[in-house]
Amino acid sequence: MKSSTMQGARILATGSSVPDSYINNHKISEMVDTSDEWIVTRTGIKERRLLTGTNQSIIDLAVLAAIRALNKASMNPLKIDLIILATSSPNDLFGSASQLQAKIGAYKAVAFDLTAACSGFVLGIVTASQFIQNGTYQNILVVGADVLSKWTDWSDRSTCILFGDGAGAAIVQACSIKDNGILGFQLNTDGTQYNKLSIAYKEEMYPHPTLQLFQGSFKYITMNGKEVYKFAVSKVPSSILECLKLLNISTNDIDWLLLHQANERILNAVADKLSIHSSKLISNLSQYGNTSAASIPLALDEALAENKIKKDDIIVISGFGAGLTWGTVIIKW
Ligand code: ACO
């Protein structure tokens, strides 16, 4: 969708953070019946980072990623008007964004969580762009952070090979309409398929003795891998094509394809369907696995650090995952 703009919006700076601890495929092979060869062939993942130790949460990763982005922009945190924390693994179900606000000293910012699994960062950037383009705010911090290792069943070989922990941040800033860098977006949800990928709340078997009230807790990630794979490979290319059409941009004009880092085969299949050369694919999946809401900003931050992305480059960014949710945002750098 193209929005009516009062001012432009652009990504000013990015930052990222991953834990130091990692687990490679060989180590996982000692825990469950799998092998490095199986995991690399099916997913492209070689290792992933894990947030170990006590009292560590997504906030520790999110704070570091945010501070790195603020430092790159030489921005005082008091200039931030809004913080959007895209996460599906908060350390407080009432929301974790306020802790991030306090820890980075962004005391003037409104802060809220956004839950949309692996599409969270795309939805966060689109939400931020709307607040800026309609003239409400000037500076917005969008952070994608997840620690899915805490919700992974480490005895389930079909899921424990996939996920890792991390955080990535972007500062979105107002600019003149002619410099607008967030060109347009296309977003979708299919709630009928919610159970294909889920961290479900499970009630205890017996109710509270006096109230007859069933309480419970959240359990592990469950996933129908084949269905999620088919969904991603069919829906993501359509979303990208629809978004390109809205903006009158051809696939030949794309400089970089930055997809949620779920599986190397998904990345290649989407690029193939769009006839985009693999050299335009941004991928860091082998080192980090699927870091959910963090995967896109983490990969973007690394691509920028490697000087891959140049001024005026067109970057097509797509997220997809639980919900099911998927969507595209197109950026001119
Ligand atoms: N090691 C060895 N064998 C395994 C493993 C493993 N780690 N996991 C599954 N297998 C076995 C299965 O048991 C099955 O054995 P069987 O034929 O004897 O029954 C066989 O391998 C094939 O299993 P499939 O599930 O059909 O394997 P598939 O080729 O589909 O690959 C995978 C599995 C990698 C999970 C793939 O389906 C995939 O990547 N799907 C997308 C997942 C994804 O991206 N999820 C994240 C979405 S983002 C978000 O919102 C969090």
Residues whose N, C-alpha, C, O or C-beta is under 5 A from the ligand:
A	BS01	ACO	D33 T34 S35 W38 R42 T43 A117 C118 R157 S158 I161 G225 K226 V228 Y229 A262 N263 F320 G321 A322
